[in-house]
Every structure is written in C-alpha cells, then in structure tokens.
Amino acid sequence: MLPIALAAGVICGGVVFAYFIAIDRLRAAAANGGSMAQAPRQPFVKQLESFMRPVSRLPAGQAIQLRQKLSQAGNPASLTPAGFHAFRLSLGALLAIVGLGLGLIVPLSLPDFVAAPLVGALFAALGYFLPLLWLEQRISARRREIQRSLAEATDLLTLVVESGMSLDEGLLSITERFHNALGDEIGKVLREIRLGRPRMAALEHMADTAGVRDLHHLVESIVQSDQMGVPIARLLRVQATEMRRRQRQGAQERAAQASSRMVFPMVGCIFPVLWIVLLGPAVIVLLRSFR
C-alpha cells in the first residue's frame, strides 16, 4: 500500500501545481485586460526561478561567489545565482522522491521506514551537489579552451598591432577569428570599453574572471607596457614566443607521462585478456584430463 500511497501523493501534488499555474495565468490575463495573448514565453529555468523565489534566496556573499563561478563557466543558459540555486533545490527534491520510491520498491535488508528515508536523503544530497560538479566541469573545460587558443590569438594580435592598427582593432580581430571561450571573453571586454570602462581595467577584470595563468600574465604585460610607455608590439611578440615555448614544454611533459599512464589500462584490461587467450586452451585440456 505504501508505494500506491506515494504515487497518489505525487499525482495529487502535480495536479495542485498545475492548478496554481493556471490561476497565475488567468490573473496575468486579467491584468492585461482579459486578453490571453501572452508575452514571449520565458525559458524553463526562468519560470523555475520565479516559482521558487521564496526559497531560493542566497546571502549576498554566496550570491557574489556563485555569480563569479557562473561567469567563469560562460553563463550557461543565462543562469542567475537564484536560478542556479532553484535548479539545485528542484533537482534535489526530484531525486529525493525517486529515492523514496526506490527505497520502498527495491528490497533491502533494512525495514521500509528506515530504507526509504535513507535512500531518499542520499538521492537528495546527490541532486543538490551534482549541479556544483557540473559547474566546476564547465569552468575547467572553458579554461582549457582559452588556454589552447591563447597562443594563436596572441600571434594574431601581434600581427595586427605590428601592422600599425590599434589594440582595440586587434581585440576585435580576435573576436572575429575565434568563436570560442576566448572570443567571448574578448567580446565582453570590447563591450565594457564601449560602455565607458577603461581599457586596462576591462582587461584586468577579464584576466581575474577567466582564471587562466597565461592570460593573466599577458594582461599584466600589456598593462605594464601601457604604464611605462614600452612599444606594445615588441612585448606581444615576446609573450607569443614564450607561450609557444610553454605549450611545447607542456606537450613534452604529457608525452613523457603517457608511458606511465598506459600501465594501468594494460594491466587492468589487456593483460587479463592476453592470459585468457594464451592459457585458456591449456586449462581446458587439463580439466578434461582430470575428468
């Protein structure tokens, strides 16, 4: 009876949820003069954020930190800190219901009144922390993408500046050439400059937000050259050469580590199959002789 009661409770909750959504739409239509024509439909994440606004509020410090992480991840799905927190709470609640159902359906060595809350709590914790892991993975992938394209972008910027064009035109050429994370970050810098922010302050903000060491060194060098009056073309050429050297050094280090990393797949996957192929016929013959 308990699984049936749980399913009935979920269905009733869905009906009540749909009822309140319908009431909200009718009120919005009445506010618009009785017309049912709605504005462009909001994305699901925005609707979820507005629905869970009373419980998804964050302290100011946590909201600022979460906003920085979302910016480092490229603002996926235009998420705000409140929307991301609402998504975490919703996923945790959904997986908690799934865990409760599994705890009741799957036979365990524990009583149902102990197994169901325990499995539900584990699934709820998994649903609550899984979006954080996904966000950290997005940040790491975006940093690797910036790192891979930074040397080529620095070469392009050097060529543009050496040809007599300005630094802003060189940054614009990067956004036109690179349609990836680095191009997005440079595009943000150009938009901030058009809005009146100082160029060097916008570049420093980009370097701090991206969290890539080579990009931070490049921006520091550009800022120092602007303050000291050093020709920026010469400095960019030195930085591009240094980045290429670091890239080759990193590739050589990864190549040197490849042999040691191959030991575990060989021992765990290749050698057992090889021993089965080599010793299998002999084992079969011995078993037959014993019989």
C-alpha positions in Angstrom: 0.0 0.0 0.0 2.9 2.4 0.7 4.1 2.6 -3.0 0.5 3.2 -4.1 0.1 6.0 -1.5 3.4 7.6 -2.6 2.3 7.5 -6.3 -1.1 9.0 -5.4 0.7 11.8 -3.4 2.9 12.6 -6.4 0.0 12.7 -8.7 -2.0 15.0 -6.4 1.0 17.3 -6.0 1.2 17.6 -9.7 -2.5 18.4 -10.0 -2.2 21.1 -7.3 0.9 22.5 -9.0 -0.9 22.7 -12.4 -3.9 24.3 -10.7 -1.9 27.1 -9.2 -0.1 27.7 -12.6 -3.5 28.0 -14.3 -4.7 30.5 -11.7 -1.5 32.6 -12.2 -2.1 32.7 -15.9 -5.7 33.7 -15.5 -4.6 36.5 -13.2 -2.0 37.7 -15.7 -4.6 37.6 -18.5 -7.0 39.7 -16.3 -4.2 42.2 -15.6 -3.7 42.5 -19.4 -7.3 43.5 -19.9 -8.7 40.0 -20.4 -6.5 39.2 -23.3 -5.0 35.7 -23.3 -2.2 36.8 -25.6 1.0 36.4 -23.5 4.4 37.9 -23.9 7.1 35.6 -25.3 7.3 32.5 -23.2 10.1 32.5 -20.6 12.6 29.7 -20.5 12.0 26.8 -18.1 14.9 27.9 -15.9 13.4 31.5 -15.5 10.0 30.0 -14.7 11.6 27.7 -12.1 13.4 30.7 -10.6 10.3 32.8 -10.3 8.3 29.9 -8.9 11.0 29.0 -6.2 11.9 32.6 -5.4 10.7 32.4 -1.8 13.1 29.5 -1.0 16.0 30.2 -3.5 17.3 33.4 -2.0 21.0 33.4 -1.2 23.1 35.6 1.1 24.9 38.4 -0.6 28.4 36.8 -0.2 27.3 33.4 -1.6 25.4 35.1 -4.4 28.6 37.1 -5.4 30.7 33.9 -5.4 28.2 32.0 -7.4 27.9 34.8 -9.9 31.7 34.7 -10.4 31.6 30.9 -11.0 28.7 31.3 -13.5 30.7 34.0 -15.3 33.8 31.7 -15.4 31.6 29.0 -16.8 30.3 31.3 -19.6 26.9 32.0 -18.1 25.3 28.7 -19.2 21.6 29.1 -20.1 21.8 32.7 -18.8 21.6 31.4 -15.2 21.5 33.8 -12.3 22.6 32.8 -8.8 19.0 32.5 -7.7 18.1 30.4 -10.8 21.0 28.1 -10.3 20.1 27.6 -6.6 16.5 27.0 -7.5 17.6 24.4 -10.0 19.7 22.7 -7.3 16.8 22.6 -4.9 14.4 21.3 -7.6 16.8 18.5 -8.6 17.4 17.6 -5.0 13.6 17.4 -4.4 13.0 15.4 -7.5 15.7 12.9 -6.8 14.5 12.7 -3.2 11.1 11.5 -4.4 12.9 9.0 -6.7 15.0 7.7 -3.8 11.9 7.3 -1.6 10.2 5.3 -4.3 13.3 3.1 -4.8 13.7 2.6 -1.1 10.1 1.3 -1.0 10.3 -0.8 -4.2 13.8 -2.3 -4.1 14.1 -5.0 -1.4 16.8 -4.1 1.1 17.9 -5.7 4.4 16.5 -2.7 6.3 12.9 -2.0 7.2 10.9 0.2 4.8 10.5 3.1 7.2 14.3 3.2 7.5 15.4 2.3 4.0 13.1 4.8 2.2 14.2 8.0 4.1 17.8 6.9 3.9 17.8 6.3 0.1 15.7 9.5 -0.3 18.3 11.5 1.7 21.2 10.1 -0.3 19.5 10.9 -3.6 18.5 14.4 -2.4 22.2 15.1 -1.5 23.2 13.8 -4.9 20.8 16.0 -6.7 21.8 19.0 -4.6 25.6 18.7 -5.2 25.5 17.4 -8.8 24.9 20.8 -10.3 28.0 22.1 -8.5 30.1 19.3 -10.0 28.7 20.1 -13.4 29.5 23.9 -13.0 33.1 23.1 -11.9 33.5 20.8 -15.0 32.2 23.7 -17.2 34.7 26.1 -15.7 37.6 23.7 -16.2 36.6 23.0 -19.8 36.3 26.7 -20.6 39.7 27.4 -19.1 41.3 24.6 -21.2 39.6 26.1 -24.3 41.0 29.5 -23.5 44.5 28.0 -22.9 44.6 26.1 -26.1 43.7 29.1 -28.3 45.6 31.8 -26.4 48.9 31.4 -28.2 47.4 31.6 -31.7 45.3 34.6 -30.6 48.4 36.3 -29.3 50.1 35.8 -32.6 47.2 37.3 -34.4 47.1 40.3 -32.0 50.8 40.8 -32.6 50.5 40.8 -36.4 47.6 43.3 -36.2 49.4 45.7 -33.8 52.7 45.4 -35.8 50.8 46.4 -39.0 50.0 49.7 -37.4 46.5 49.1 -36.1 45.4 49.8 -32.5 45.0 47.4 -29.7 41.2 47.6 -29.8 41.2 46.7 -33.5 43.4 43.7 -32.7 41.0 42.6 -30.0 38.1 42.9 -32.5 40.0 40.8 -35.0 40.3 38.1 -32.3 36.5 38.1 -31.7 36.0 37.7 -35.5 38.5 34.9 -35.8 37.9 32.9 -32.6 34.3 31.7 -32.0 35.1 30.1 -28.7 35.5 30.9 -25.0 38.4 33.3 -25.6 36.4 35.2 -28.3 33.5 35.5 -25.9 35.8 36.9 -23.2 37.4 39.4 -25.6 33.9 40.4 -26.8 32.9 41.2 -23.2 36.0 43.4 -22.9 35.1 45.3 -26.0 31.5 45.8 -24.8 32.7 47.1 -21.5 35.1 49.6 -23.3 32.2 50.8 -25.5 30.2 51.4 -22.3 32.9 53.7 -20.9 35.1 51.4 -18.8 38.9 52.0 -19.1 40.6 49.5 -21.4 43.1 48.3 -18.9 40.5 47.9 -16.2 38.4 45.8 -18.5 41.4 43.6 -19.5 42.3 43.1 -15.8 38.7 42.1 -15.0 38.8 39.6 -17.8 42.0 38.1 -16.6 40.8 37.8 -13.0 37.5 36.3 -14.1 38.9 33.7 -16.6 41.4 32.3 -14.1 43.9 31.3 -16.8 47.5 31.9 -15.8 48.9 32.7 -19.2 46.1 35.1 -19.9 46.8 36.8 -16.6 50.5 37.2 -17.5 49.6 38.6 -20.9 47.3 41.2 -19.5 49.8 42.2 -16.8 52.4 42.7 -19.5 50.0 44.9 -21.6 49.1 47.0 -18.5 52.8 47.4 -17.6 53.7 48.4 -21.2 50.9 51.0 -21.2 52.1 52.4 -17.9 55.8 52.5 -18.8 55.4 53.6 -22.5 57.1 50.4 -23.9 56.1 49.6 -27.5 53.3 47.0 -27.2 54.1 45.2 -30.4 57.5 44.1 -29.2 56.0 43.0 -25.9 53.3 40.9 -27.6 56.0 39.2 -29.8 57.9 38.2 -26.7 54.7 36.9 -25.0 53.7 34.9 -28.1 57.1 33.3 -28.3 57.0 32.5 -24.5 53.5 30.9 -24.8 54.6 28.7 -27.7 57.6 27.6 -25.7 55.3 26.7 -22.7 53.0 24.9 -25.0 55.8 22.7 -26.4 57.1 22.1 -22.9 53.7 21.0 -21.7 53.2 18.7 -24.7 56.6 17.1 -24.0 55.7 16.6 -20.3 52.4 15.0 -21.3 54.2 12.7 -23.8 56.7 11.7 -21.1 53.8 10.8 -18.8 52.0 8.8 -21.4 54.0 5.6 -20.9 53.3 5.6 -17.1 49.6 6.3 -17.6 49.4 3.4 -20.1 50.5 0.9 -17.4 47.1 0.8 -15.6 45.0 0.2 -18.7 47.4 -2.5 -19.9 47.5 -4.3 -16.5 43.7 -4.0 -16.0 42.4 -4.6 -19.5 44.9 -6.0 -21.9 46.9 -8.5 -19.8 43.9 -10.4 -18.4 42.6 -11.0 -21.9 46.0 -12.0 -23.1 46.5 -14.5 -20.4 43.0 -15.9 -21.1 43.8 -16.4 -24.8 47.2 -17.9 -24.0 46.3 -20.2 -21.1 42.7 -20.9 -22.0 43.4 -23.9 -24.2 45.8 -25.4 -21.7 43.3 -25.0 -18.8 40.6 -26.7 -20.9 43.0 -29.6 -21.7 43.9 -30.0 -18.0 40.3 -30.0 -17.0 39.5 -32.7 -19.5 42.4 -34.8 -18.3 41.2 -34.6 -14.7 37.7 -35.7 -15.7 
